[in-house]
Amino acid sequence: MERVQLADFLRRRREAIRPAEVGIADGPRRRTAGLRREEVAMLAGMSVDYVVRLEQGRSSQPSTQLLGALARALRLSEDERAHLFHLAGHRPPPAEGVARLARAGLIRMLDLLGDTPAMVLSDLGEVLAQNRAALLLTGDHSGFSGDDRYAVYRWFTDPAARAVNPPEERERHSRQFVADLRAAAGRRSTDPVVAGLVERLQTASADFRRLWAEHEVAVRRADRKTILHPRVGRLVMDCETLVTPDQTQELLVLTPADAETRERLELLRVLGIEEFPTRPAPGQ
């Protein structure tokens, strides 16, 4: 671990980011160039004390999870992210791990969308990053592990995942999930991660087996869905998906489809983040 170089790199990257780039107001009394340490801590979900110790070169070796959080908070490019891992004495994540870190450009787009709910997903439906508006709408997806990281797996194995959509929409969503996964499996035909996920879904869900056998293929780019929110009720959302050229990540943007939904989203923003369902709603 290169503590001195790591400290210098983190400090310079923090100072290079303008607060507006991460959705933080740049008030007239700000004296610090770039972000404050407490702002980095907030964005990364760690203590201010640990950020201070990292920048002063007196921290313990950060875990790969902490490094991933710092990379997202500091909007690092893929090359900068790899450099961060090297300085901390870790090998950069393998191909799958890299895909699980949201691209810096997509995170900047999240920031620019402001009060519009948006999230970055992998091509297997794992939420890689969410803006605050998406947290209010769907809950925090960062705590999932194992196959539960994938929205398609939760949809077919956890009844609570389907409960956030009305019954009349569930068959359509099931078909969309399977068709999208079929497209990913075709692109990644030699990837054991995808093959293993499909195999476990076939074992776990008869409904998935039925739809998988139909061999429908479609990459979702636009949709309308109804979300049954526990705090503000029924929300009808238009969903637009922007896919990266290599099709490994996508930006999902959700906008209100009618005036009533717009008013309820305004109410949700006023209520703020107070409580969420015990199981977050699926990202798409």
N, C-alpha and C positions, 0 to 999 in steps of 0.2 A: 504493500500500500504506500503510495507516494503522498504523504500527508500534506507537505508544503505545496506541491503542485496542485493537489486536489483542492486545497483551501483557496489558492489563487484563482483556479478555474471557476469555482463556484461563485466567488466574490465578483469576478469580472463579468460572468454571465448575468448575475443578479443586477449589477449596475448598468448593464446594456439594455435591459428591458424597460420600456416605457410603461407606466402604470395602465394607461389606456389600452395597451395591447392585451391585458389580462382582465379588462373590465373593472379597473379600480380608478376612481376619480383622482385626478391630479390637481389637488388643491393648491392655493397660493402660498401656504405655509410650508410646503414640502421642501426640505433642504437636501434630502438624500438623492443622489443620482440613481435613477432606476428604481427598483423595488426596495422596500425596507425588509429587514430580516423577518420581522413578524408577518409580513405579507407573504413571503416565500413559505414560511411555516404553515400559514393558513391554507395556501394553495396546495401544499404537499401533504397536509394532514399530519404534521409532526410538531414537536415542541419547539418553541423559539430557542430554548437553551441548547438543543441539539444542533440547530442551524448555526448558532454562534460558535459552538465548539468545532463544527466542521470547518467553518471559515477561519478559525484560529489555529487549525492544525492539531487539535488536541482531542479529537473524538476517537472512539473505538471504530473498528471497521464497519461501515454501513452495510446492511443486508442488500441483496438484490432488489427486494421489494421497496426499500427506502430509496434506492438509486432510481428505480422506475418512477416513483412518485416525484423525486426531484427533477428528473428529466422532463416530466409533464409540466411541472410548475414553472420551470425555466424555459420551456418551449424549445428544447434542444432538437437539433436536426439529427438524422440517423448517425452521421459521422461523429457529432458531438456526444451523442448518447454512448456510442461505443468507446469514445475517449474517456468519458466519465467512468465507465465500468473498469477500464484498464487502470486508471489512476487509483481506483478504490481497491485494486487487487483482485478483481473478478473477471472472468471471461465474459465478454458480451453475450447476451442471450442467443441461443441458436435460432434457426429460421423461424420456428413457431413462436418462440419468445419475442422476437423482434416484431412479428406480425401482431402480437398482443399489446404492443406499445403504440398508442395513437400517434400518427404522424404530426409533426410540429405544425405544419400548414393547416391541417384539419382542426387542431386545437385553437389556432388563431381565428379560424372561421367560427368556432363555437363562441369565442369571446365577442366577436363582432355581431353575432346574432342577438346578443343582449337578452331581452325578455321573451324571445321566441324559443320554445323548447327544442333542443337539438342534442344529438349524441353521436359519437363515433363508434362504429361497430366493426368487428372482424367479419370476414365472409362467412363465418359459422355462427354469427349472431351474438358474439360475446361483446358486451359493452366495454369499450376501452376508455371512454371519457364522456362526461355529461356536463352541460352547463347548469347553472342554478335553476333555470326555468324547467329543465328536464327533471331535475331532482324533485321539484315541487310536484310535477305531473306524474312521474312514474316511481319515485322512490330511489334510494341509493342502490346501485347494482354492484358496488365495489366489493361486497362481502362474500360473493359466491365463490365456490371452489369446486374442483373436479368437474364432472359433466354438468353440474348445475350452472356453470358459467354460461352455457349455451342456451339461448332462449328456446330453441327448438326442443331441447331435452326437457326443460321445465314444462313446456307446453304439453308434452305427451306423457309426463310422469307425475306432475304435481297439479291436482285439481285447482289449487288456489291460483295458479297461473292463468287458467282459463276463466276464472270467476271475474276477472276485470273486464271481460268483454261479454256483451249480451248473448244469450243462447243462439239466437238466429244468425249470428256472425261466425260462430265457432267452426263450423265445417269449412267455410271459405278460408278462414285463417289457417286451419289444419292443412288444407291443400296448398296454400301459399308457402307455408313453412317447409313442407316436403319437397315441393317443386324447386324452391330456392336451394335446399340442401342437395338435391339431385344435380343441380347446375354446378355447385361447388365441388361435388364428388367427381363430376366429369372433368373439371379443370385440374383437379388434384388427384388424378386417378391412381398415382403411386404413393400417395401420402398416407401413412398408417394412422395418423391422427383422425383423418376423415373416415377412413374405413372402420376404425375402431368405434367411432361415434355412431355410425350407421348400424354396426353390428349390435351395439348395446341397446340402441333404440328399438331394433327389431325384437330383441329379447324382452324388453320392458313393456312394449305397447303393441297390442293387437291392432289398434287403430292406425298406428304408424305402419305396421306391416301391410295392412290393407291398402293404404295410399301409396306406399313405396312401390308396391307391385304394379301400380298403374303407370309408372314411368313418366309422369308429367314433369316437364322442365320449364322453369321460368325464373328469371332474375327480377326481383321486385324493385321497381323504380318509382311507382306511384300507387297510392292506395287511400281509401277513406276508412277510418275505423272509429268505433265508439268505445270510449273508456268509461267505466263505472267507477268514478273516483270516490273514495270513502269520505271525503270532506266537502266536496262541492257538487257531487252528483254526476249526472250524465254529460259527457263531453264528446262532441263529434269533431274529429280531427282529420285534416287532410295531411297525408304523409308523402313527402318527396325525398327520394334517395339519390344521392350523388355518389357514384362509384369511382374509385381511383382507376387509372389506366390499367394497372396490373390486377385489378379486381380483388385485392386482398383486404381492403378496407372501404368503408362507406360512411357518408355523412347523412344521417337521418334528421330531417327537419319537419316539425309538426306545427301546423297552423290551424287556428279555429275555422271550422267550416260554416259556422252560422253566428248570428249576433248573440244568441243566448250563450253559446260556448265561449265567445269572446268575453262576455260579462263575467262568466264563472271563472275564467282564467284570471281576470283582473282581481276578483275576490281572493283567489288562491294566492296571488302575489302579495296581497295585503296581509293574509293570514300568516304567510311565511312558512319556514320549515319548523314544524313543531312535532308532528308525529306522522308515521307512515304505517302502511299495513305490515304485518309480520313477515310477509313475503312480497318483495317488490314486483310490480307489474312487468311483463315482458316488454323489451325495448321495441319490438316490432312484430 
